Amino acid sequence: MILALSISSVMMYGAVLISIGIGLRLFVSQRRFNRRGYGGAQHYSTYWSALFISTFEGILMIVSALAIVSGIFLLVVELFNNR
């Protein structure tokens, strides 16, 4: 049995959301990795920069998780609608 999928706009939106989510996660992870010192702790110049950067990166991680979950949801819904 050959399964031929026609790519719809909903599937494209799902794929784009998944890509954006993974890209945001990689961006935040790379920044956290580059901030680590010899002991494994993250080093910041001031308390306020640590507070702002940690909050901003936490929000980005939540947004990326939502983008990945919604992209998967769009793909699954579109696959079940095409049956």
Stockholm file with secondary structure:
# STOCKHOLM 1.0

chainA/1-83         MILALSISSVMMYGAVLISIGIGLRLFVSQRRFNRRGYGGAQHYSTYWSALFISTFEGILMIVSALAIVSGIFLLVVELFNNR
#=GR chainA/1-83 SS CCCCCCCCHHHHHHHHHHHHHHHHHHHHHHHHHHHBCTTSCBCCSSHHHHHHHHHHHHHHHHHHHHHHHHHHHHHHHHHHHTC
#=GC SS_cons        CCCCCCCCHHHHHHHHHHHHHHHHHHHHHHHHHHHBCTTSCBCCSSHHHHHHHHHHHHHHHHHHHHHHHHHHHHHHHHHHHTC
//
